[in-house]
Amino acid sequence: MARQEGLEKLRERSITKLGAEAALEHIGTLIDLSHDAGFGRGADRALYLLDELAKRELTAKQGVLIEYFRANAWSLKEEVAGERGSWAWEHPEREQQVLALSRAAVHPGFVELDLIRCCQILTNRASQLDTMGRFIDAIEGWDAALRIIPRFAMAQANRGYGLKHYGGLLDDIRQRAILLLHAHDGLAAANAPGAVYDSVYPDAVLQQIADAAEACTRAGDLERIRAIQDLDGPPLGRSKAERAYRLWCLQRRLFLSPLNDLGAYSAAASDDLVLPPIRERFDERPGVVTPPPVIGFFNQMKQEYVSARFMLYEGLHDTRVHFSDRGVQLFDTLDYPLHGLAAERVRTAFRIAYSLLDKVAFLVDHYWKLGKIADRINFKNVWMVEGKPRLLDRFKAYENWPLRGLYWLSKELFDDELKRTTGADARELHDIRNALEHKYLQVHEGWAWQLMGPKSSAEGLGLSIDSDLLEAKALRVMKIARSALIQLTLAIGVEERTRGRADPDTIIGSMSLFGLEDRRKRRDPL
């Protein structure tokens, strides 16, 4: 009772006469004590006080701390509401945490924070993305924290949990074993001597991490896996040009291989992602003896992705005037325009990668039999009731982690608030795509952009950007397309296993698939 009364008094305290630093200290204390006591009204009051404090003139450091505390308050609201572990796809508390932590991560004051606080922000944001199903982006977030403090315990532990769950989705035994090994190593590192903790955690939390590491040990012979994983073994290519290209892809995690999410290992330098075994009734396509058409569709999506990836690489690295550009008469518009084959390769790579998202949506509609109108399907609306901004009832609490991640990936592109705050390289992607496809994307030489006067915005004909920005956006949309393809594959795998468990007595025949040999990928000269 006395504790409750103390919290009520703390909650009622005004910050009107407090300076910004004292106000932040008061709000932080209110959130921490309310969290310990499960006091939901403390979170509501903290959010109100943070909004009031944000109206003042603050330093950059104080501004970023407001976002960090705001995320903590929403975390408390999630816990009090009993929503931890919920399968709900629409989750306001989680969404608000991601928004606040994303704003903090890109805030000008982020670089002024102490290193521990920076790692807390990046780790917490990654963990929320992982919970939503965006485990690929989450791994990059944890890795960003570990680049700041390599032994930061919570990033190690959460990365371990994330890799364990990611690996559990894979059908490839070798890849699953390697992810299990790295999951164990992360969990073990979080409890090892020298691990850097951001606060004093209860023994129960440390024991939970230790138990998770022990579970990995029981799940496989980790020392044997470590001895044979050979992540750095295979050569990257036959020629210097091929090796440079594959290294560039590895460093940016662009290969369609889960192993690339572990880092730039040469063993990941292949696009070995494939669909899981697909169940199909004999009466679905009577008289047809070819594999399910989704196999060919996914083949084409993969080919488009890897071709767009190479176009992007060429566009970013080719500094010569191509012979196809000679004799093409263009006019100098006096605003440093950028034209040429290399620039068109970047544009084309962007367009292809973005178009893959709508194709992912089309395959989602086909596989889950959503019954959408075919010519209206896109990555934004495939999840929604036809013609309405409301999530389909089927998906409101659908237990498919990677599929939920696909939905949240679409929100980054199309939700106005999310796309403004999830990161500078995720903004304006849809606007650029529309200008590329339907209007005029005016691209200026990057070095001259800051020297130019008032930007013309293509004089109402489209969008005006500099080449550096276009290249960053093209790389970002390529990474989004990769995440979408991987998560689609794993979501179908989850669904196939669920269907198998629901109907265990069905007699199933099998049809073997054979790889298409590289020599058959040449254009037929005849």
C-alpha positions as CSV (number, residue, x, y, z in Angstrom):
1,M,0.0,0.0,0.0
2,A,2.8,2.4,0.9
3,R,4.5,1.6,-2.4
4,Q,1.3,2.3,-4.3
5,E,0.9,5.7,-2.5
6,G,4.5,6.6,-3.3
7,L,3.9,5.9,-7.0
8,E,0.7,7.9,-7.0
9,K,2.6,10.9,-5.5
10,L,5.4,10.5,-8.0
11,R,2.9,10.3,-10.8
12,E,1.1,13.5,-9.8
13,R,4.3,15.5,-9.5
14,S,4.5,18.4,-12.1
15,I,7.5,19.2,-14.1
16,T,6.5,22.8,-14.7
17,K,9.1,24.2,-12.4
18,L,11.8,21.7,-13.3
19,G,14.6,22.2,-15.7
20,A,14.9,19.8,-18.7
21,E,17.5,17.6,-17.1
22,A,15.6,17.3,-13.8
23,A,12.4,16.7,-15.7
24,L,14.0,13.9,-17.7
25,E,15.3,12.3,-14.5
26,H,11.9,12.5,-12.9
27,I,10.2,10.9,-15.9
28,G,12.8,8.2,-16.1
29,T,12.4,7.3,-12.4
30,L,8.6,7.3,-12.9
31,I,8.9,4.8,-15.7
32,D,11.4,2.6,-14.0
33,L,9.5,2.3,-10.7
34,S,6.1,1.9,-12.5
35,H,7.7,-0.9,-14.6
36,D,8.9,-2.7,-11.4
37,A,5.4,-2.4,-9.9
38,G,3.4,-3.0,-13.1
39,F,1.8,0.4,-12.6
40,G,0.1,1.3,-15.9
41,R,-1.0,4.7,-14.9
42,G,2.6,5.6,-14.5
43,A,3.2,5.0,-18.2
44,D,0.3,7.1,-19.2
45,R,1.5,10.0,-17.0
46,A,5.1,9.6,-18.3
47,L,3.9,9.8,-21.9
48,Y,1.9,13.0,-21.1
49,L,5.0,14.6,-19.4
50,L,7.2,13.6,-22.3
51,D,4.9,15.3,-24.7
52,E,4.9,18.5,-22.6
53,L,8.6,18.4,-22.2
54,A,9.1,18.1,-26.0
55,K,7.4,21.5,-26.4
56,R,10.4,23.2,-24.8
57,E,13.6,24.2,-26.4
58,L,15.9,21.2,-25.8
59,T,19.4,20.1,-26.6
60,A,19.8,17.4,-29.2
61,K,20.8,14.9,-26.5
62,Q,17.7,15.7,-24.5
63,G,15.6,15.3,-27.6
64,V,16.8,11.8,-28.2
65,L,16.4,10.8,-24.6
66,I,12.7,11.8,-24.8
67,E,12.3,9.2,-27.6
68,Y,14.1,6.6,-25.6
69,F,11.9,7.2,-22.5
70,R,8.8,7.2,-24.7
71,A,9.6,3.8,-26.0
72,N,10.1,2.5,-22.4
73,A,6.8,3.9,-21.4
74,W,5.0,2.1,-24.3
75,S,6.9,-1.1,-23.3
76,L,5.4,-0.8,-19.9
77,K,1.9,-0.3,-21.4
78,E,2.4,-3.5,-23.4
79,E,3.4,-5.4,-20.3
80,V,0.6,-4.1,-18.2
81,A,-1.9,-5.0,-21.0
82,G,-0.6,-8.5,-21.0
83,E,0.3,-8.3,-24.7
84,R,3.7,-9.9,-24.4
85,G,3.8,-12.9,-26.7
86,S,0.6,-11.9,-28.4
87,W,0.0,-13.1,-32.0
88,A,-1.9,-9.9,-32.8
89,W,-0.7,-8.4,-36.1
90,E,-2.0,-4.9,-35.3
91,H,-0.2,-4.0,-32.1
92,P,-0.2,-0.3,-31.1
93,E,2.2,-0.7,-28.2
94,R,4.8,-2.4,-30.3
95,E,4.3,0.0,-33.2
96,Q,4.8,3.0,-30.9
97,Q,8.0,1.4,-29.5
98,V,9.4,0.9,-32.9
99,L,8.5,4.5,-33.9
100,A,10.1,6.0,-30.8
101,L,13.3,3.9,-31.0
102,S,13.6,4.6,-34.8
103,R,13.3,8.3,-34.2
104,A,16.0,8.0,-31.5
105,A,18.3,6.0,-33.7
106,V,18.3,8.6,-36.5
107,H,18.1,11.7,-34.1
108,P,21.0,14.2,-34.4
109,G,21.5,13.7,-30.6
110,F,22.1,10.0,-30.9
111,V,25.9,10.5,-31.4
112,E,26.0,12.6,-28.2
113,L,24.7,9.7,-26.0
114,D,27.0,7.5,-24.1
115,L,27.8,4.2,-25.8
116,I,25.7,2.1,-23.5
117,R,22.6,4.2,-24.2
118,C,23.3,3.9,-28.0
119,C,23.4,0.1,-27.7
120,Q,20.2,0.1,-25.6
121,I,18.3,2.0,-28.3
122,L,19.6,-0.2,-31.2
123,T,19.1,-3.4,-29.3
124,N,15.6,-2.6,-28.1
125,R,14.5,-1.5,-31.6
126,A,16.0,-4.7,-33.1
127,S,14.2,-6.9,-30.5
128,Q,10.9,-5.3,-31.4
129,L,11.4,-5.8,-35.1
130,D,12.2,-9.5,-34.3
131,T,9.1,-9.9,-32.3
132,M,7.0,-8.6,-35.2
133,G,8.7,-11.1,-37.6
134,R,11.3,-8.8,-39.2
135,F,14.2,-11.0,-38.0
136,I,16.5,-10.1,-40.9
137,D,16.4,-6.4,-40.1
138,A,16.6,-7.3,-36.4
139,I,19.9,-9.1,-36.9
140,E,21.4,-6.0,-38.6
141,G,20.2,-3.9,-35.7
142,W,21.9,-6.2,-33.1
143,D,25.0,-6.2,-35.2
144,A,25.0,-2.4,-35.2
145,A,24.9,-2.4,-31.4
146,L,27.8,-5.0,-31.3
147,R,29.9,-2.8,-33.5
148,I,29.7,-0.1,-30.8
149,I,30.3,-2.4,-27.9
150,P,31.3,-5.9,-29.1
151,R,30.4,-7.6,-25.8
152,F,27.1,-5.9,-25.1
153,A,25.2,-8.6,-23.4
154,M,21.6,-7.9,-24.3
155,A,22.5,-7.5,-28.0
156,Q,24.4,-10.9,-27.8
157,A,21.5,-12.6,-26.0
158,N,18.7,-11.3,-28.2
159,R,20.7,-12.0,-31.4
160,G,21.1,-15.5,-30.1
161,Y,17.4,-15.9,-29.5
162,G,16.7,-14.4,-33.0
163,L,19.1,-16.7,-34.8
164,K,17.7,-19.7,-32.9
165,H,14.2,-18.9,-34.1
166,Y,15.3,-18.0,-37.6
167,G,17.3,-21.3,-37.9
168,G,14.2,-23.2,-36.7
169,L,12.4,-22.1,-39.8
170,L,14.9,-23.5,-42.3
171,D,14.5,-26.8,-44.2
172,D,18.2,-26.9,-45.1
173,I,19.8,-29.1,-42.4
174,R,23.3,-27.6,-42.7
175,Q,22.1,-24.0,-42.6
176,R,19.9,-24.8,-39.6
177,A,22.8,-26.3,-37.8
178,I,25.1,-23.4,-38.4
179,L,22.5,-20.8,-37.2
180,L,22.0,-23.0,-34.1
181,L,25.7,-22.8,-33.4
182,H,25.8,-19.1,-33.8
183,A,22.7,-18.7,-31.7
184,H,24.4,-20.7,-28.9
185,D,27.6,-18.6,-29.2
186,G,25.6,-15.4,-28.8
187,L,23.7,-16.7,-25.8
188,A,26.8,-18.0,-24.1
189,A,28.7,-14.8,-24.7
190,A,25.9,-12.9,-22.9
191,N,26.7,-14.8,-19.7
192,A,30.5,-15.1,-20.2
193,P,33.1,-13.1,-18.2
194,G,33.6,-9.7,-19.6
195,A,30.1,-9.3,-20.9
196,V,28.9,-5.7,-20.7
197,Y,25.5,-5.3,-19.0
198,D,23.6,-2.1,-19.2
199,S,22.0,-2.6,-15.7
200,V,21.8,-5.2,-13.0
201,Y,19.5,-8.0,-14.2
202,P,17.6,-10.4,-12.0
203,D,19.1,-13.8,-11.6
204,A,16.1,-15.3,-13.3
205,V,16.9,-13.4,-16.6
206,L,20.5,-14.6,-16.6
207,Q,19.4,-18.1,-15.9
208,Q,16.9,-17.9,-18.8
209,I,19.7,-17.0,-21.1
210,A,21.9,-19.8,-19.8
211,D,19.0,-22.3,-20.2
212,A,18.5,-21.2,-23.8
213,A,22.2,-21.7,-24.5
214,E,22.0,-25.2,-22.9
215,A,19.0,-26.0,-25.1
216,C,21.1,-25.3,-28.2
217,T,23.8,-27.6,-26.9
218,R,21.2,-30.4,-26.5
219,A,19.8,-29.7,-30.0
220,G,22.9,-30.6,-31.9
221,D,26.6,-31.5,-31.6
222,L,27.9,-28.0,-31.6
223,E,31.6,-28.8,-31.7
224,R,31.2,-31.0,-34.7
225,I,29.1,-28.3,-36.4
226,R,31.8,-25.8,-35.6
227,A,34.5,-28.0,-37.1
228,I,32.7,-28.6,-40.4
229,Q,30.8,-25.3,-41.0
230,D,33.6,-24.0,-43.2
231,L,32.1,-20.5,-43.6
232,D,35.3,-19.1,-45.1
233,G,36.2,-22.0,-47.3
234,P,34.9,-21.7,-50.8
235,P,36.5,-19.3,-53.3
236,L,34.3,-16.3,-54.3
237,G,34.7,-16.8,-58.1
238,R,36.9,-17.5,-61.0
239,S,37.9,-14.0,-62.1
240,K,38.9,-10.9,-60.3
241,A,35.6,-9.2,-61.5
242,E,33.4,-12.0,-60.1
243,R,35.2,-12.0,-56.8
244,A,34.8,-8.2,-56.4
245,Y,31.1,-8.5,-57.2
246,R,30.4,-11.3,-54.8
247,L,32.4,-9.7,-52.0
248,W,30.3,-6.5,-52.6
249,C,27.1,-8.6,-52.3
250,L,28.3,-10.4,-49.1
251,Q,29.3,-7.2,-47.4
252,R,25.8,-5.7,-48.0
253,R,24.0,-9.0,-47.2
254,L,22.4,-9.2,-50.6
255,F,22.7,-13.0,-51.3
256,L,19.5,-15.0,-51.0
257,S,21.0,-17.2,-48.4
258,P,20.3,-17.2,-44.6
259,L,24.0,-17.6,-44.0
260,N,24.6,-14.1,-45.3
261,D,22.8,-12.8,-42.3
262,L,25.6,-14.1,-40.2
263,G,28.1,-11.9,-42.0
264,A,30.3,-11.6,-45.1
265,Y,31.3,-15.3,-45.2
266,S,32.2,-16.8,-48.5
267,A,30.0,-19.9,-47.8
268,A,27.0,-17.5,-48.1
269,A,28.0,-16.3,-51.6
270,S,25.2,-18.2,-53.4
271,D,21.5,-17.7,-53.9
272,D,20.5,-21.1,-52.6
273,L,17.1,-20.0,-51.2
274,V,14.3,-22.3,-52.5
275,L,10.7,-22.9,-51.7
276,P,9.9,-25.7,-49.3
277,P,8.1,-28.8,-50.5
278,I,4.6,-27.8,-51.6
279,R,1.6,-30.0,-51.1
280,E,-0.9,-30.1,-53.9
281,R,-4.1,-32.2,-54.4
282,F,-4.2,-34.4,-57.4
283,D,-7.4,-32.8,-58.6
284,E,-6.1,-29.3,-58.5
285,R,-4.6,-29.5,-62.0
286,P,-6.0,-32.7,-63.5
287,G,-3.8,-34.2,-66.2
288,V,-0.9,-31.9,-65.6
289,V,2.4,-33.5,-64.7
290,T,4.6,-30.4,-64.2
291,P,5.6,-29.0,-60.8
292,P,3.2,-26.5,-59.1
293,P,3.3,-23.2,-61.0
294,V,4.5,-21.4,-57.9
295,I,7.9,-23.1,-58.4
296,G,8.3,-21.5,-61.8
297,F,7.0,-18.2,-60.5
298,F,9.5,-18.2,-57.7
299,N,12.3,-19.1,-60.1
300,Q,11.5,-16.0,-62.1
301,M,11.4,-13.8,-59.0
302,K,14.8,-15.0,-58.0
303,Q,16.2,-14.4,-61.4
304,E,14.8,-10.9,-61.5
305,Y,16.3,-10.2,-58.1
306,V,19.8,-11.4,-58.9
307,S,19.8,-9.7,-62.3
308,A,18.7,-6.4,-60.7
309,R,21.4,-6.8,-58.0
310,F,24.1,-7.1,-60.7
311,M,22.7,-4.1,-62.6
312,L,22.9,-2.1,-59.4
313,Y,26.5,-3.2,-58.8
314,E,27.4,-2.3,-62.4
315,G,25.6,1.0,-62.1
316,L,27.5,1.9,-58.9
317,H,30.9,0.9,-60.1
318,D,31.1,1.8,-63.8
319,T,32.8,5.1,-64.3
320,R,33.3,4.9,-68.1
321,V,31.2,6.3,-70.9
322,H,29.6,3.2,-72.5
323,F,29.7,2.9,-76.3
324,S,25.9,2.7,-76.4
325,D,25.8,6.3,-75.1
326,R,28.0,7.7,-77.9
327,G,26.1,9.6,-80.5
328,V,23.0,10.0,-78.3
329,Q,22.2,13.7,-78.4
330,L,21.0,15.2,-75.1
331,F,20.9,18.8,-73.9
332,D,22.6,20.2,-70.9
333,T,19.7,21.5,-68.7
334,L,22.2,23.5,-66.6
335,D,21.3,21.7,-63.4
336,Y,24.0,19.0,-63.5
337,P,21.8,16.2,-65.0
338,L,23.0,12.6,-64.8
339,H,22.4,10.4,-67.8
340,G,24.1,7.4,-69.2
341,L,23.9,3.6,-69.1
342,A,25.3,3.4,-65.6
343,A,22.6,5.7,-64.2
344,E,19.9,3.7,-66.1
345,R,21.2,0.5,-64.6
346,V,20.6,2.0,-61.1
347,R,17.1,3.1,-62.1
348,T,16.3,-0.2,-63.6
349,A,17.6,-2.1,-60.6
350,F,15.3,0.0,-58.4
351,R,12.3,-0.6,-60.5
352,I,12.8,-4.4,-60.7
353,A,13.5,-4.8,-57.0
354,Y,10.4,-2.7,-56.1
355,S,8.2,-4.6,-58.6
356,L,9.2,-7.9,-56.8
357,L,7.2,-6.7,-53.7
358,D,4.0,-6.7,-55.7
359,K,4.8,-10.1,-57.0
360,V,5.4,-11.3,-53.5
361,A,1.9,-10.0,-52.7
362,F,0.5,-11.8,-55.7
363,L,2.0,-15.1,-54.5
364,V,0.7,-14.5,-51.0
365,D,-2.8,-14.1,-52.5
366,H,-2.4,-17.2,-54.6
367,Y,-0.9,-19.5,-52.0
368,W,-3.2,-18.4,-49.1
369,K,-6.2,-18.3,-51.5
370,L,-7.3,-14.8,-50.4
371,G,-9.4,-14.3,-53.5
372,K,-8.2,-10.8,-54.3
373,I,-9.0,-9.1,-57.6
374,A,-5.8,-10.0,-59.6
375,D,-5.2,-6.6,-61.2
376,R,-5.5,-4.7,-57.9
377,I,-3.1,-6.8,-55.8
378,N,-0.1,-5.0,-54.4
379,F,2.2,-5.2,-51.4
380,K,0.2,-2.6,-49.6
381,N,-3.4,-4.0,-49.9
382,V,-3.0,-7.7,-50.1
383,W,-3.4,-7.9,-46.3
384,M,-6.5,-5.7,-46.2
385,V,-10.2,-6.1,-46.7
386,E,-10.9,-5.2,-50.3
387,G,-11.2,-1.4,-50.7
388,K,-10.8,-0.7,-47.0
389,P,-7.8,0.1,-44.8
390,R,-8.6,-2.7,-42.4
391,L,-6.6,-5.9,-41.8
392,L,-8.3,-9.1,-43.0
393,D,-9.9,-11.0,-40.1
394,R,-7.9,-14.1,-41.2
395,F,-4.6,-12.3,-40.4
396,K,-5.5,-10.5,-37.1
397,A,-3.9,-13.2,-35.0
398,Y,-2.5,-15.6,-37.6
399,E,0.3,-17.7,-36.1
400,N,2.9,-17.3,-38.9
401,W,5.9,-15.3,-37.7
402,P,7.6,-14.6,-41.1
403,L,4.3,-13.8,-42.7
404,R,3.6,-11.3,-40.0
405,G,7.0,-9.9,-40.7
406,L,6.1,-9.4,-44.3
407,Y,3.0,-7.4,-43.3
408,W,5.2,-5.1,-41.1
409,L,7.6,-4.8,-43.9
410,S,4.8,-3.4,-46.1
411,K,3.9,-1.0,-43.3
412,E,7.4,0.5,-43.5
413,L,6.8,1.4,-47.1
414,F,3.2,2.6,-46.9
415,D,2.3,3.6,-43.4
416,D,2.9,7.4,-43.3
417,E,4.2,7.5,-39.8
418,L,6.4,4.4,-40.0
419,K,8.0,5.3,-43.3
420,R,9.0,8.7,-41.9
421,T,10.7,7.3,-38.9
422,T,12.1,3.8,-39.6
423,G,15.2,5.2,-41.2
424,A,16.3,7.8,-43.7
425,D,17.0,5.2,-46.4
426,A,13.4,3.8,-46.2
427,R,11.7,7.2,-46.9
428,E,10.3,8.2,-50.2
429,L,10.8,4.8,-51.8
430,H,7.2,4.7,-53.1
431,D,7.5,8.3,-54.4
432,I,10.7,7.4,-56.3
433,R,9.1,4.3,-57.8
434,N,6.1,6.2,-59.0
435,A,8.3,8.8,-60.6
436,L,10.4,6.1,-62.3
437,E,7.4,4.2,-63.6
438,H,4.9,6.9,-64.4
439,K,6.4,10.4,-64.3
440,Y,9.8,12.1,-64.4
441,L,12.6,11.3,-62.0
442,Q,15.2,14.0,-62.5
443,V,18.6,12.9,-61.2
444,H,21.4,15.4,-60.6
445,E,25.1,14.6,-60.1
446,G,25.6,14.0,-56.4
447,W,28.7,16.2,-56.0
448,A,26.8,19.3,-57.3
449,W,23.5,18.8,-55.3
450,Q,24.6,20.9,-52.3
451,L,25.9,23.6,-54.6
452,M,22.7,24.1,-56.5
453,G,20.2,26.8,-55.7
454,P,16.5,26.2,-55.1
455,K,15.6,22.7,-56.2
456,S,13.2,22.6,-59.1
457,S,11.4,19.4,-58.1
458,A,11.2,18.7,-61.9
459,E,9.0,21.7,-62.3
460,G,5.8,19.7,-61.4
461,L,6.6,16.9,-63.8
462,G,7.9,14.5,-61.2
463,L,10.6,14.2,-58.6
464,S,14.1,15.8,-58.4
465,I,16.8,14.0,-56.4
466,D,20.6,13.6,-56.5
467,S,22.4,10.5,-57.6
468,D,23.8,9.7,-54.1
469,L,20.3,9.6,-52.8
470,L,19.0,7.4,-55.7
471,E,21.8,5.0,-55.2
472,A,21.1,4.7,-51.4
473,K,17.4,4.2,-52.1
474,A,18.2,1.5,-54.7
475,L,20.4,-0.4,-52.3
476,R,17.7,-0.1,-49.6
477,V,14.9,-1.4,-51.9
478,M,17.2,-4.3,-52.9
479,K,17.6,-5.3,-49.3
480,I,13.8,-5.0,-48.7
481,A,13.2,-7.2,-51.7
482,R,15.7,-9.8,-50.3
483,S,14.0,-9.8,-47.0
484,A,10.6,-10.2,-48.6
485,L,11.7,-13.2,-50.7
486,I,13.3,-14.9,-47.7
487,Q,10.3,-14.3,-45.5
488,L,7.9,-15.4,-48.1
489,T,9.7,-18.7,-48.5
490,L,9.9,-19.3,-44.8
491,A,6.2,-18.3,-44.3
492,I,5.2,-20.9,-46.9
493,G,7.3,-23.4,-45.0
494,V,5.5,-22.6,-41.7
495,E,2.2,-23.0,-43.5
496,E,3.2,-26.4,-45.1
497,R,4.2,-27.8,-41.8
498,T,1.0,-26.6,-40.1
499,R,-1.1,-28.2,-42.9
500,G,0.9,-31.4,-42.5
501,R,0.2,-31.5,-38.7
502,A,-3.5,-30.8,-39.3
503,D,-3.9,-33.8,-41.7
504,P,-1.3,-36.4,-40.7
505,D,-3.1,-39.4,-42.3
506,T,-3.2,-38.1,-45.8
507,I,-1.3,-40.3,-48.3
508,I,1.3,-38.1,-50.1
509,G,3.2,-38.9,-53.3
510,S,6.4,-37.1,-54.1
511,M,7.8,-35.5,-57.2
512,S,11.5,-34.8,-57.4
513,L,12.8,-31.5,-58.7
514,F,16.1,-31.2,-60.5
515,G,18.3,-28.1,-60.6
516,L,18.5,-26.1,-63.8
517,E,22.2,-26.4,-65.0
518,D,24.1,-23.1,-65.4
519,R,24.8,-23.9,-69.1
520,R,21.1,-23.8,-69.8
521,K,20.9,-20.2,-68.6
522,R,22.5,-18.9,-71.9
523,R,20.3,-17.3,-74.5
524,D,19.7,-19.8,-77.3
525,P,21.6,-18.3,-80.3
526,L,19.1,-19.9,-82.7
